[in-house]
Amino acid sequence: MSQHNIVGSEAFQRAPYVLIRGVRPSGRRRQRARRLLVGVVALAISTAVGGAAAALMLAGVI
């Protein structure tokens, strides 16, 4: 494991860090968010259909 001699680094200051909120999401980030949303919706639909099928099987309809 290497050792570092860091002197006067920002990591050791007691000042609070600043979160940047004003940056608009890039195209790739929007695509990733859209893909995640589509995946979550598809999972929810498949879970609902599977649950309905399981309930019908338990009821003896299928």
Disulfide bonds with the S-S distance in Angstrom:
none
